[in-house]
């Protein structure tokens, strides 16, 4: 596996899409070093019917497709970061050589209920849907209650694995507490945690440059480990 020619699958966040500004900026920064860069539509174009198992299935399908080109480096942003860690905890990523998590949404299963409150959850269940902002559609779209129900058994912080992982998280993140990333890193043996001064978007040039550096670093370290392995 060469240190060049990166093969990347990028999992976008909740209510986002392949048009994600962060995904586009990262692909541009990686430039010719990135041979393949895939951003699957995690809601399948049907936001209303979204569930966490459906997200996981689409992520795994994209990884399988990308793996025809060789080992895959997985990037997950916000909810996509949670999904990447969740799949890694299940041992479901044998084709993935490393992962980079951008403000992963650790703790989100609990935050749904904390932010909505008992009345909000009851209203969502009563109405069968709730409006959420969808960045891809640039509009509020209804989301069925099946998404809420699909999160009830999820842990706030997935179990860490031995998969090489780099995390970039902002200390001023207003959406996801960075302490979840700290907890994940504390329980792992192969995690590099980069805490920066920044919010959830991590959209400043220095943030994007750091994320791109982490991607290259993880790819190169995986390449080195692969070349050192016995044939």
C-alpha positions as CSV (number, residue, x, y, z in Angstrom):
1,X,0.0,0.0,0.0
2,X,1.5,3.2,-1.2
3,X,1.6,6.3,1.0
4,X,0.1,8.2,-1.9
5,X,-3.2,7.4,-3.8
6,X,-5.4,7.6,-0.7
7,X,-8.8,5.8,-0.8
8,X,-11.3,7.6,1.3
9,X,-14.9,7.2,2.4
10,X,-16.3,10.3,4.1
11,X,-19.4,9.9,6.4
12,X,-21.2,13.2,6.7
13,X,-23.2,14.5,9.6
14,X,-26.8,14.6,10.5
15,X,-28.9,16.4,8.0
16,X,-26.0,16.9,5.7
17,X,-25.2,15.5,2.2
18,X,-22.4,14.8,-0.2
19,X,-22.4,18.5,-0.8
20,X,-20.9,19.0,2.6
21,X,-18.6,22.1,2.6
22,X,-16.2,20.3,5.0
23,X,-16.0,17.3,2.7
24,X,-15.3,19.5,-0.3
25,X,-12.7,21.5,1.5
26,X,-10.9,18.4,2.7
27,X,-10.9,16.8,-0.7
28,X,-9.4,20.0,-2.2
29,X,-6.7,20.1,0.5
30,X,-5.8,16.5,-0.1
31,X,-5.5,17.2,-3.8
32,X,-3.7,14.7,-6.0
33,X,-2.7,12.6,-3.0
34,X,-6.3,11.4,-2.9
35,X,-7.1,8.9,-5.6
36,X,-10.6,8.1,-4.5
37,X,-13.0,10.1,-2.3
38,X,-16.5,8.9,-1.8
39,X,-19.3,10.6,0.2
40,X,-22.3,8.4,0.4
41,X,-25.8,9.8,0.9
42,X,-26.4,8.4,4.4
43,X,-30.1,9.2,4.5
44,X,-30.6,7.5,1.1
45,X,-32.5,10.5,-0.2
46,X,-35.3,9.7,2.2
47,X,-34.7,11.7,5.4
48,X,-38.1,11.0,6.8
49,X,-37.4,7.2,7.0
50,X,-33.9,7.6,8.4
51,X,-32.7,5.2,11.1
52,X,-29.3,4.4,12.6
53,X,-29.2,0.9,11.2
54,X,-30.0,2.3,7.8
55,X,-27.1,4.8,8.1
56,X,-24.8,2.0,9.1
57,X,-25.9,-0.2,6.2
58,X,-25.2,2.6,3.7
59,X,-21.8,3.4,5.2
60,X,-20.8,-0.3,5.0
61,X,-22.0,-0.5,1.4
62,X,-19.9,2.5,0.5
63,X,-16.8,1.0,2.2
64,X,-17.3,-2.2,0.4
65,X,-17.5,-0.4,-2.9
66,X,-14.4,1.7,-2.2
67,X,-12.5,-1.4,-1.0
68,X,-12.2,-2.6,-4.6
69,X,-9.4,0.0,-4.9
70,X,-7.6,-1.2,-1.8
71,X,-7.6,-0.4,1.9
72,X,-10.0,2.4,2.9
73,X,-9.4,5.3,5.2
74,X,-12.7,6.2,6.9
75,X,-13.5,9.8,7.8
76,X,-16.5,10.6,10.0
77,X,-17.9,14.1,10.8
78,X,-20.2,14.7,13.7
79,X,-22.9,11.9,13.5
80,X,-20.8,10.3,10.8
81,X,-18.0,10.2,13.3
82,X,-20.2,8.4,15.8
83,X,-21.2,5.9,13.1
84,X,-17.6,5.2,12.2
85,X,-16.7,4.5,15.9
86,X,-19.9,2.5,16.4
87,X,-19.1,0.2,13.4
88,X,-15.4,-0.1,14.6
89,X,-16.7,-1.2,18.0
90,X,-18.6,-4.0,16.3
91,X,-15.6,-5.2,14.4
92,X,-17.4,-4.3,11.2
93,X,-14.6,-2.5,9.4
94,X,-12.1,-5.1,8.3
95,X,-11.5,-3.2,5.0
96,X,-10.7,0.0,6.9
97,X,-7.0,0.7,7.6
98,X,-7.6,3.8,9.9
99,X,-10.2,6.4,10.7
100,X,-10.3,10.2,11.3
101,X,-13.2,11.5,13.4
102,X,-14.1,15.2,13.2
103,X,-16.1,16.4,16.2
104,X,-17.7,12.9,16.6
105,X,-21.2,13.1,18.0
106,X,-20.4,11.0,21.1
107,X,-23.2,11.4,23.7
108,X,-25.9,12.2,21.1
109,X,-28.3,9.4,22.2
110,X,-28.7,11.1,25.6
111,X,-28.7,14.6,24.2
112,X,-31.8,13.9,22.1
113,X,-33.8,13.5,25.2
114,X,-32.1,16.2,27.2
115,X,-32.6,18.9,24.5
116,X,-36.2,17.9,23.6
117,X,-37.3,17.2,27.2
118,X,-40.0,14.7,28.1
119,X,-42.7,16.8,26.5
120,X,-40.7,17.1,23.2
121,X,-40.1,13.3,23.0
122,X,-43.8,12.7,23.8
123,X,-44.8,15.1,21.1
124,X,-42.5,13.5,18.5
125,X,-44.0,10.1,19.4
126,X,-47.5,11.4,19.3
127,X,-47.1,13.2,15.9
128,X,-44.9,10.5,14.4
129,X,-42.5,13.1,13.0
130,X,-40.6,16.2,13.9
131,X,-39.0,19.0,11.8
132,X,-35.2,19.2,11.7
133,X,-33.0,21.5,9.6
134,X,-31.5,19.6,6.6
135,X,-28.3,21.3,5.4
136,X,-28.3,19.5,2.1
137,X,-31.9,20.6,1.3
138,X,-31.4,24.0,3.0
139,X,-34.9,23.6,4.6
140,X,-36.6,22.0,7.5
141,X,-37.7,18.5,6.7
142,X,-39.8,16.0,8.8
143,X,-38.0,13.1,10.4
144,X,-40.1,10.1,11.5
145,X,-40.1,8.9,15.1
146,X,-38.4,5.6,14.0
147,X,-35.1,7.5,14.1
148,X,-35.6,8.3,17.8
149,X,-36.5,4.7,18.5
150,X,-33.5,3.4,16.6
151,X,-31.2,5.3,19.1
152,X,-32.7,4.0,22.3
153,X,-30.2,1.1,22.7
154,X,-27.1,3.0,21.6
155,X,-24.3,3.8,24.1
156,X,-23.2,7.5,24.3
157,X,-19.6,6.5,23.6
158,X,-18.9,3.3,21.6
159,X,-16.3,0.9,22.9
160,X,-12.9,1.8,21.6
161,X,-11.0,-0.6,19.3
162,X,-7.4,-1.1,18.2
163,X,-8.1,0.6,14.8
164,X,-5.8,3.5,14.4
165,X,-7.8,6.6,15.0
166,X,-7.2,10.4,15.0
167,X,-9.8,12.8,16.4
168,X,-10.1,16.5,16.0
169,X,-12.5,18.3,18.3
170,X,-13.1,21.9,19.3
171,X,-13.1,23.0,22.9
172,X,-15.9,25.5,22.1
173,X,-18.1,22.9,20.4
174,X,-21.7,24.1,21.1
175,X,-23.3,20.9,19.7
176,X,-21.1,18.0,21.0
177,X,-19.1,18.1,24.2
178,X,-15.5,17.4,23.5
179,X,-15.3,15.3,26.7
180,X,-16.9,12.4,24.9
181,X,-13.9,12.4,22.5
182,X,-11.6,12.5,25.5
183,X,-13.4,9.6,27.1
184,X,-13.1,7.6,23.9
185,X,-9.4,8.3,23.6
186,X,-8.8,7.5,27.3
187,X,-10.2,4.0,26.7
188,X,-8.3,3.2,23.5
189,X,-4.7,2.3,22.7
190,X,-4.5,3.7,19.2
191,X,-6.2,7.1,19.3
192,X,-4.6,10.5,18.8
193,X,-6.8,13.3,20.2
194,X,-6.3,16.8,19.0
195,X,-8.3,19.4,21.0
196,X,-8.3,22.8,19.4
197,X,-9.8,26.2,20.0
198,X,-12.9,26.0,17.8
199,X,-16.6,25.3,17.5
200,X,-18.5,22.3,16.0
201,X,-18.0,23.4,12.4
202,X,-14.2,23.4,12.6
203,X,-14.2,25.4,9.4
204,X,-11.3,27.7,9.9
205,X,-8.3,27.2,7.6
206,X,-6.1,26.0,10.4
207,X,-8.8,23.4,11.5
208,X,-9.1,22.1,8.0
209,X,-5.4,22.0,7.5
210,X,-5.0,19.9,10.8
211,X,-7.7,17.5,9.6
212,X,-6.0,17.0,6.3
213,X,-2.7,16.5,8.1
214,X,-4.3,13.8,10.3
215,X,-5.7,12.0,7.2
216,X,-2.3,12.0,5.5
217,X,-0.6,10.9,8.8
218,X,-3.0,8.0,9.4
219,X,-2.7,6.9,5.7
220,X,1.1,7.0,5.8
221,X,1.3,5.2,9.2
222,X,-1.0,2.5,7.8
223,X,1.1,2.1,4.7
224,X,4.2,1.8,6.9
225,X,2.6,-0.8,9.1
226,X,1.4,-2.7,6.0
227,X,4.9,-2.8,4.4
228,X,6.4,-3.9,7.7
229,X,4.0,-6.8,8.1
230,X,5.3,-10.3,7.2
231,X,4.3,-11.5,3.8
